[in-house]
């Protein structure tokens, strides 16, 4: 994947995350896109209260992954590189 392509892809992913970010921010958390791998996996990092939230796995599946895949269909997977300790 070319650097410019990856940059564009991350920009689109961040736009998708803007739909769910207000919910995260209201709970004192946030999410950051770290990378997009060659196999089209988005790596994210939980920030703030989301780092230790026991609901982060559900938020990932129902909110984050869904929002990203709906707006950027080429994405196959989303994974947290700092999964919350439950």
Backbone as XML, in Angstrom:
<?xml version="1.0"?>
<chain id="A" units="angstrom">
  <residue number="1" name="UNK">
    <atom name="N" x="0.850" y="-1.169" z="0.000"/>
    <atom name="CA" x="0.000" y="0.000" z="0.000"/>
    <atom name="C" x="0.901" y="1.240" z="0.000"/>
  </residue>
  <residue number="2" name="UNK">
    <atom name="N" x="0.629" y="2.154" z="-0.874"/>
    <atom name="CA" x="1.403" y="3.375" z="-0.965"/>
    <atom name="C" x="1.119" y="4.274" z="0.235"/>
  </residue>
  <residue number="3" name="UNK">
    <atom name="N" x="2.098" y="5.092" z="0.594"/>
    <atom name="CA" x="1.942" y="5.985" z="1.737"/>
    <atom name="C" x="0.746" y="6.919" z="1.568"/>
  </residue>
  <residue number="4" name="UNK">
    <atom name="N" x="0.580" y="7.465" z="0.365"/>
    <atom name="CA" x="-0.548" y="8.367" z="0.115"/>
    <atom name="C" x="-1.872" y="7.619" z="0.227"/>
  </residue>
  <residue number="5" name="UNK">
    <atom name="N" x="-1.924" y="6.396" z="-0.304"/>
    <atom name="CA" x="-3.135" y="5.589" z="-0.189"/>
    <atom name="C" x="-3.482" y="5.344" z="1.276"/>
  </residue>
  <residue number="6" name="UNK">
    <atom name="N" x="-2.466" y="5.005" z="2.068"/>
    <atom name="CA" x="-2.689" y="4.739" z="3.489"/>
    <atom name="C" x="-3.159" y="6.013" z="4.191"/>
  </residue>
  <residue number="7" name="UNK">
    <atom name="N" x="-2.571" y="7.128" z="3.846"/>
    <atom name="CA" x="-2.967" y="8.406" z="4.434"/>
    <atom name="C" x="-4.435" y="8.716" z="4.123"/>
  </residue>
  <residue number="8" name="UNK">
    <atom name="N" x="-4.842" y="8.493" z="2.882"/>
    <atom name="CA" x="-6.235" y="8.711" z="2.492"/>
    <atom name="C" x="-7.173" y="7.761" z="3.234"/>
  </residue>
  <residue number="9" name="UNK">
    <atom name="N" x="-6.753" y="6.519" z="3.352"/>
    <atom name="CA" x="-7.544" y="5.515" z="4.041"/>
    <atom name="C" x="-7.724" y="5.878" z="5.516"/>
  </residue>
  <residue number="10" name="UNK">
    <atom name="N" x="-6.656" y="6.283" z="6.165"/>
    <atom name="CA" x="-6.733" y="6.672" z="7.576"/>
    <atom name="C" x="-7.632" y="7.897" z="7.742"/>
  </residue>
  <residue number="11" name="UNK">
    <atom name="N" x="-7.575" y="8.802" z="6.796"/>
    <atom name="CA" x="-8.448" y="9.972" z="6.838"/>
    <atom name="C" x="-9.922" y="9.554" z="6.756"/>
  </residue>
  <residue number="12" name="UNK">
    <atom name="N" x="-10.234" y="8.626" z="5.870"/>
    <atom name="CA" x="-11.615" y="8.130" z="5.747"/>
    <atom name="C" x="-12.048" y="7.397" z="7.013"/>
  </residue>
  <residue number="13" name="UNK">
    <atom name="N" x="-11.136" y="6.642" z="7.611"/>
    <atom name="CA" x="-11.441" y="5.914" z="8.849"/>
    <atom name="C" x="-11.726" y="6.908" z="9.971"/>
  </residue>
  <residue number="14" name="UNK">
    <atom name="N" x="-10.910" y="7.944" z="10.068"/>
    <atom name="CA" x="-11.139" y="8.965" z="11.099"/>
    <atom name="C" x="-12.470" y="9.672" z="10.900"/>
  </residue>
  <residue number="15" name="UNK">
    <atom name="N" x="-12.857" y="9.896" z="9.655"/>
    <atom name="CA" x="-14.165" y="10.491" z="9.378"/>
    <atom name="C" x="-15.274" y="9.563" z="9.864"/>
  </residue>
  <residue number="16" name="UNK">
    <atom name="N" x="-15.121" y="8.265" z="9.628"/>
    <atom name="CA" x="-16.104" y="7.288" z="10.112"/>
    <atom name="C" x="-16.161" y="7.290" z="11.639"/>
  </residue>
  <residue number="17" name="UNK">
    <atom name="N" x="-15.002" y="7.402" z="12.278"/>
    <atom name="CA" x="-14.958" y="7.398" z="13.738"/>
    <atom name="C" x="-15.584" y="8.652" z="14.336"/>
  </residue>
  <residue number="18" name="UNK">
    <atom name="N" x="-15.652" y="9.720" z="13.562"/>
    <atom name="CA" x="-16.270" y="10.948" z="14.064"/>
    <atom name="C" x="-17.733" y="10.733" z="14.432"/>
  </residue>
  <residue number="19" name="UNK">
    <atom name="N" x="-18.368" y="9.709" z="13.854"/>
    <atom name="CA" x="-19.755" y="9.391" z="14.189"/>
    <atom name="C" x="-19.886" y="8.824" z="15.604"/>
  </residue>
  <residue number="20" name="UNK">
    <atom name="N" x="-18.883" y="8.088" z="16.062"/>
    <atom name="CA" x="-18.961" y="7.449" z="17.380"/>
    <atom name="C" x="-18.122" y="8.162" z="18.436"/>
  </residue>
  <residue number="21" name="UNK">
    <atom name="N" x="-17.228" y="9.014" z="17.993"/>
    <atom name="CA" x="-16.328" y="9.695" z="18.927"/>
    <atom name="C" x="-17.066" y="10.490" z="20.017"/>
  </residue>
  <residue number="22" name="UNK">
    <atom name="N" x="-18.166" y="11.191" z="19.716"/>
    <atom name="CA" x="-18.865" y="11.927" z="20.785"/>
    <atom name="C" x="-19.306" y="11.033" z="21.940"/>
  </residue>
  <residue number="23" name="UNK">
    <atom name="N" x="-19.694" y="9.803" z="21.647"/>
    <atom name="CA" x="-20.105" y="8.867" z="22.694"/>
    <atom name="C" x="-18.910" y="8.498" z="23.570"/>
  </residue>
  <residue number="24" name="UNK">
    <atom name="N" x="-17.764" y="8.283" z="22.940"/>
    <atom name="CA" x="-16.555" y="7.953" z="23.695"/>
    <atom name="C" x="-16.121" y="9.135" z="24.555"/>
  </residue>
  <residue number="25" name="UNK">
    <atom name="N" x="-16.133" y="10.318" z="23.958"/>
    <atom name="CA" x="-15.704" y="11.522" z="24.673"/>
    <atom name="C" x="-16.602" y="11.817" z="25.867"/>
  </residue>
  <residue number="26" name="UNK">
    <atom name="N" x="-17.897" y="11.521" z="25.737"/>
    <atom name="CA" x="-18.828" y="11.786" z="26.835"/>
    <atom name="C" x="-18.528" y="10.914" z="28.050"/>
  </residue>
  <residue number="27" name="UNK">
    <atom name="N" x="-17.843" y="9.800" z="27.832"/>
    <atom name="CA" x="-17.450" y="8.913" z="28.929"/>
    <atom name="C" x="-15.984" y="9.108" z="29.318"/>
  </residue>
  <residue number="28" name="UNK">
    <atom name="N" x="-15.360" y="10.143" z="28.779"/>
    <atom name="CA" x="-13.976" y="10.431" z="29.137"/>
    <atom name="C" x="-12.951" y="9.619" z="28.370"/>
  </residue>
  <residue number="29" name="UNK">
    <atom name="N" x="-13.347" y="9.082" z="27.226"/>
    <atom name="CA" x="-12.432" y="8.262" z="26.440"/>
    <atom name="C" x="-12.309" y="8.759" z="25.020"/>
  </residue>
  <residue number="30" name="UNK">
    <atom name="N" x="-11.573" y="8.019" z="24.230"/>
    <atom name="CA" x="-11.412" y="8.330" z="22.810"/>
    <atom name="C" x="-10.728" y="7.139" z="22.156"/>
  </residue>
  <residue number="31" name="UNK">
    <atom name="N" x="-10.515" y="7.251" z="20.863"/>
    <atom name="CA" x="-9.864" y="6.193" z="20.101"/>
    <atom name="C" x="-8.965" y="6.837" z="19.061"/>
  </residue>
  <residue number="32" name="UNK">
    <atom name="N" x="-7.850" y="6.191" z="18.781"/>
    <atom name="CA" x="-6.866" y="6.720" z="17.841"/>
    <atom name="C" x="-6.522" y="5.643" z="16.819"/>
  </residue>
  <residue number="33" name="UNK">
    <atom name="N" x="-6.504" y="6.003" z="15.550"/>
    <atom name="CA" x="-6.072" y="5.074" z="14.506"/>
    <atom name="C" x="-4.546" y="5.060" z="14.518"/>
  </residue>
  <residue number="34" name="UNK">
    <atom name="N" x="-3.976" y="3.866" z="14.660"/>
    <atom name="CA" x="-2.528" y="3.716" z="14.718"/>
    <atom name="C" x="-1.965" y="3.337" z="13.355"/>
  </residue>
  <residue number="35" name="UNK">
    <atom name="N" x="-2.641" y="2.384" z="12.682"/>
    <atom name="CA" x="-2.117" y="1.901" z="11.408"/>
    <atom name="C" x="-3.208" y="1.148" z="10.666"/>
  </residue>
  <residue number="36" name="UNK">
    <atom name="N" x="-2.968" y="0.945" z="9.377"/>
    <atom name="CA" x="-3.761" y="0.036" z="8.554"/>
    <atom name="C" x="-2.755" y="-0.927" z="7.939"/>
  </residue>
  <residue number="37" name="UNK">
    <atom name="N" x="-2.939" y="-2.217" z="8.213"/>
    <atom name="CA" x="-1.986" y="-3.217" z="7.747"/>
    <atom name="C" x="-2.260" y="-3.603" z="6.299"/>
  </residue>
  <residue number="38" name="UNK">
    <atom name="N" x="-1.338" y="-4.344" z="5.715"/>
    <atom name="CA" x="-1.481" y="-4.811" z="4.334"/>
    <atom name="C" x="-2.723" y="-5.680" z="4.138"/>
  </residue>
  <residue number="39" name="UNK">
    <atom name="N" x="-3.130" y="-6.407" z="5.197"/>
    <atom name="CA" x="-4.319" y="-7.265" z="5.082"/>
    <atom name="C" x="-5.608" y="-6.513" z="5.432"/>
  </residue>
  <residue number="40" name="UNK">
    <atom name="N" x="-5.524" y="-5.154" z="5.403"/>
    <atom name="CA" x="-6.684" y="-4.279" z="5.608"/>
    <atom name="C" x="-7.285" y="-4.408" z="7.004"/>
  </residue>
  <residue number="41" name="UNK">
    <atom name="N" x="-6.409" y="-4.518" z="7.990"/>
    <atom name="CA" x="-6.807" y="-4.487" z="9.388"/>
    <atom name="C" x="-6.467" y="-3.114" z="9.948"/>
  </residue>
  <residue number="42" name="UNK">
    <atom name="N" x="-7.447" y="-2.494" z="10.573"/>
    <atom name="CA" x="-7.211" y="-1.213" z="11.223"/>
    <atom name="C" x="-6.767" y="-1.483" z="12.659"/>
  </residue>
  <residue number="43" name="UNK">
    <atom name="N" x="-5.640" y="-0.925" z="13.020"/>
    <atom name="CA" x="-5.162" y="-1.031" z="14.394"/>
    <atom name="C" x="-5.481" y="0.279" z="15.094"/>
  </residue>
  <residue number="44" name="UNK">
    <atom name="N" x="-6.162" y="0.172" z="16.225"/>
    <atom name="CA" x="-6.558" y="1.357" z="16.980"/>
    <atom name="C" x="-6.018" y="1.266" z="18.400"/>
  </residue>
  <residue number="45" name="UNK">
    <atom name="N" x="-5.951" y="2.409" z="19.033"/>
    <atom name="CA" x="-5.537" y="2.470" z="20.434"/>
    <atom name="C" x="-6.645" y="3.168" z="21.209"/>
  </residue>
  <residue number="46" name="UNK">
    <atom name="N" x="-7.108" y="2.502" z="22.282"/>
    <atom name="CA" x="-8.075" y="3.116" z="23.175"/>
    <atom name="C" x="-7.362" y="4.180" z="23.988"/>
  </residue>
  <residue number="47" name="UNK">
    <atom name="N" x="-8.035" y="5.302" z="24.226"/>
    <atom name="CA" x="-7.476" y="6.393" z="25.014"/>
    <atom name="C" x="-8.398" y="6.735" z="26.181"/>
  </residue>
  <residue number="48" name="UNK">
    <atom name="N" x="-7.842" y="7.354" z="27.210"/>
    <atom name="CA" x="-8.637" y="7.796" z="28.354"/>
    <atom name="C" x="-9.344" y="6.648" z="29.054"/>
  </residue>
  <residue number="49" name="UNK">
    <atom name="N" x="-10.579" y="6.889" z="29.445"/>
    <atom name="CA" x="-11.348" y="5.877" z="30.174"/>
    <atom name="C" x="-11.605" y="4.618" z="29.360"/>
  </residue>
  <residue number="50" name="UNK">
    <atom name="N" x="-11.519" y="4.713" z="28.038"/>
    <atom name="CA" x="-11.759" y="3.539" z="27.199"/>
    <atom name="C" x="-10.680" y="2.462" z="27.384"/>
  </residue>
  <residue number="51" name="UNK">
    <atom name="N" x="-9.507" y="2.863" z="27.846"/>
    <atom name="CA" x="-8.417" y="1.902" z="28.018"/>
    <atom name="C" x="-8.767" y="0.806" z="29.010"/>
  </residue>
  <residue number="52" name="UNK">
    <atom name="N" x="-9.530" y="1.150" z="30.031"/>
    <atom name="CA" x="-9.827" y="0.182" z="31.094"/>
    <atom name="C" x="-11.304" y="-0.149" z="31.215"/>
  </residue>
  <residue number="53" name="UNK">
    <atom name="N" x="-12.076" y="0.223" z="30.224"/>
    <atom name="CA" x="-13.515" y="0.000" z="30.286"/>
    <atom name="C" x="-13.851" y="-1.454" z="29.959"/>
  </residue>
  <residue number="54" name="UNK">
    <atom name="N" x="-14.711" y="-2.053" z="30.780"/>
    <atom name="CA" x="-15.093" y="-3.443" z="30.525"/>
    <atom name="C" x="-16.096" y="-3.562" z="29.379"/>
  </residue>
  <residue number="55" name="UNK">
    <atom name="N" x="-16.543" y="-2.431" z="28.834"/>
    <atom name="CA" x="-17.462" y="-2.451" z="27.702"/>
    <atom name="C" x="-16.742" y="-2.215" z="26.370"/>
  </residue>
  <residue number="56" name="UNK">
    <atom name="N" x="-15.430" y="-2.073" z="26.402"/>
    <atom name="CA" x="-14.704" y="-1.722" z="25.178"/>
    <atom name="C" x="-14.823" y="-2.793" z="24.099"/>
  </residue>
  <residue number="57" name="UNK">
    <atom name="N" x="-14.898" y="-4.054" z="24.471"/>
    <atom name="CA" x="-15.044" y="-5.117" z="23.462"/>
    <atom name="C" x="-16.380" y="-4.978" z="22.734"/>
  </residue>
  <residue number="58" name="UNK">
    <atom name="N" x="-17.437" y="-4.690" z="23.483"/>
    <atom name="CA" x="-18.752" y="-4.507" z="22.863"/>
    <atom name="C" x="-18.760" y="-3.229" z="22.022"/>
  </residue>
  <residue number="59" name="UNK">
    <atom name="N" x="-18.159" y="-2.162" z="22.536"/>
    <atom name="CA" x="-18.073" y="-0.910" z="21.783"/>
    <atom name="C" x="-17.312" y="-1.131" z="20.483"/>
  </residue>
  <residue number="60" name="UNK">
    <atom name="N" x="-16.273" y="-1.948" z="20.545"/>
    <atom name="CA" x="-15.472" y="-2.228" z="19.353"/>
    <atom name="C" x="-16.335" y="-2.883" z="18.283"/>
  </residue>
  <residue number="61" name="UNK">
    <atom name="N" x="-17.052" y="-3.938" z="18.646"/>
    <atom name="CA" x="-17.861" y="-4.671" z="17.663"/>
    <atom name="C" x="-19.067" y="-3.866" z="17.190"/>
  </residue>
  <residue number="62" name="UNK">
    <atom name="N" x="-19.829" y="-3.337" z="18.133"/>
    <atom name="CA" x="-21.098" y="-2.696" z="17.783"/>
    <atom name="C" x="-20.949" y="-1.267" z="17.278"/>
  </residue>
  <residue number="63" name="UNK">
    <atom name="N" x="-19.916" y="-0.579" z="17.705"/>
    <atom name="CA" x="-19.771" y="0.818" z="17.325"/>
    <atom name="C" x="-18.625" y="1.081" z="16.377"/>
  </residue>
  <residue number="64" name="UNK">
    <atom name="N" x="-17.433" y="0.817" z="16.836"/>
    <atom name="CA" x="-16.234" y="1.178" z="16.083"/>
    <atom name="C" x="-16.125" y="0.393" z="14.780"/>
  </residue>
  <residue number="65" name="UNK">
    <atom name="N" x="-16.125" y="-0.926" z="14.886"/>
    <atom name="CA" x="-15.960" y="-1.765" z="13.688"/>
    <atom name="C" x="-17.088" y="-1.528" z="12.688"/>
  </residue>
  <residue number="66" name="UNK">
    <atom name="N" x="-18.294" y="-1.430" z="13.186"/>
    <atom name="CA" x="-19.444" y="-1.203" z="12.320"/>
    <atom name="C" x="-19.340" y="0.138" z="11.592"/>
  </residue>
  <residue number="67" name="UNK">
    <atom name="N" x="-18.994" y="1.191" z="12.322"/>
    <atom name="CA" x="-18.880" y="2.518" z="11.708"/>
    <atom name="C" x="-17.812" y="2.539" z="10.619"/>
  </residue>
  <residue number="68" name="UNK">
    <atom name="N" x="-16.673" y="1.918" z="10.911"/>
    <atom name="CA" x="-15.574" y="1.898" z="9.942"/>
    <atom name="C" x="-15.956" y="1.092" z="8.707"/>
  </residue>
  <residue number="69" name="UNK">
    <atom name="N" x="-16.463" y="-0.117" z="8.906"/>
    <atom name="CA" x="-16.788" y="-0.979" z="7.764"/>
    <atom name="C" x="-17.921" y="-0.399" z="6.913"/>
  </residue>
  <residue number="70" name="UNK">
    <atom name="N" x="-18.852" y="0.321" z="7.520"/>
    <atom name="CA" x="-19.939" y="0.927" z="6.753"/>
    <atom name="C" x="-19.433" y="2.029" z="5.834"/>
  </residue>
  <residue number="71" name="UNK">
    <atom name="N" x="-18.460" y="2.795" z="6.286"/>
    <atom name="CA" x="-17.959" y="3.920" z="5.483"/>
    <atom name="C" x="-16.731" y="3.573" z="4.649"/>
  </residue>
  <residue number="72" name="UNK">
    <atom name="N" x="-16.000" y="2.520" z="5.065"/>
    <atom name="CA" x="-14.797" y="2.103" z="4.336"/>
    <atom name="C" x="-14.870" y="0.576" z="4.155"/>
  </residue>
  <residue number="73" name="UNK">
    <atom name="N" x="-15.669" y="0.123" z="3.180"/>
    <atom name="CA" x="-15.934" y="-1.316" z="3.012"/>
    <atom name="C" x="-14.694" y="-2.168" z="2.743"/>
  </residue>
  <residue number="74" name="UNK">
    <atom name="N" x="-13.608" y="-1.578" z="2.302"/>
    <atom name="CA" x="-12.397" y="-2.360" z="2.032"/>
    <atom name="C" x="-11.716" y="-2.840" z="3.311"/>
  </residue>
  <residue number="75" name="UNK">
    <atom name="N" x="-12.099" y="-2.274" z="4.458"/>
    <atom name="CA" x="-11.531" y="-2.698" z="5.742"/>
    <atom name="C" x="-12.146" y="-4.042" z="6.132"/>
  </residue>
  <residue number="76" name="UNK">
    <atom name="N" x="-11.280" y="-4.980" z="6.497"/>
    <atom name="CA" x="-11.747" y="-6.321" z="6.843"/>
    <atom name="C" x="-11.821" y="-6.561" z="8.344"/>
  </residue>
  <residue number="77" name="UNK">
    <atom name="N" x="-10.922" y="-5.942" z="9.093"/>
    <atom name="CA" x="-10.855" y="-6.184" z="10.540"/>
    <atom name="C" x="-10.483" y="-4.886" z="11.262"/>
  </residue>
  <residue number="78" name="UNK">
    <atom name="N" x="-10.868" y="-4.823" z="12.522"/>
    <atom name="CA" x="-10.456" y="-3.729" z="13.394"/>
    <atom name="C" x="-9.990" y="-4.376" z="14.683"/>
  </residue>
  <residue number="79" name="UNK">
    <atom name="N" x="-8.807" y="-3.967" z="15.155"/>
    <atom name="CA" x="-8.291" y="-4.543" z="16.398"/>
    <atom name="C" x="-7.659" y="-3.460" z="17.247"/>
  </residue>
  <residue number="80" name="UNK">
    <atom name="N" x="-7.851" y="-3.605" z="18.562"/>
    <atom name="CA" x="-7.208" y="-2.697" z="19.510"/>
    <atom name="C" x="-5.819" y="-3.247" z="19.819"/>
  </residue>
  <residue number="81" name="UNK">
    <atom name="N" x="-4.833" y="-2.378" z="19.760"/>
    <atom name="CA" x="-3.478" y="-2.837" z="20.074"/>
    <atom name="C" x="-3.189" y="-2.697" z="21.570"/>
  </residue>
  <residue number="82" name="UNK">
    <atom name="N" x="-4.109" y="-2.112" z="22.305"/>
    <atom name="CA" x="-4.020" y="-2.078" z="23.765"/>
    <atom name="C" x="-5.365" y="-2.506" z="24.343"/>
  </residue>
  <residue number="83" name="UNK">
    <atom name="N" x="-5.723" y="-3.767" z="24.147"/>
    <atom name="CA" x="-7.048" y="-4.209" z="24.611"/>
    <atom name="C" x="-7.215" y="-3.969" z="26.107"/>
  </residue>
  <residue number="84" name="UNK">
    <atom name="N" x="-8.415" y="-3.578" z="26.463"/>
    <atom name="CA" x="-8.713" y="-3.336" z="27.865"/>
    <atom name="C" x="-8.587" y="-4.620" z="28.671"/>
  </residue>
  <residue number="85" name="UNK">
    <atom name="N" x="-8.090" y="-4.481" z="29.868"/>
    <atom name="CA" x="-8.000" y="-5.642" z="30.748"/>
    <atom name="C" x="-9.329" y="-5.806" z="31.440"/>
  </residue>
  <residue number="86" name="UNK">
    <atom name="N" x="-9.927" y="-6.965" z="31.233"/>
    <atom name="CA" x="-11.263" y="-7.199" z="31.783"/>
    <atom name="C" x="-11.163" y="-8.145" z="32.932"/>
  </residue>
</chain>
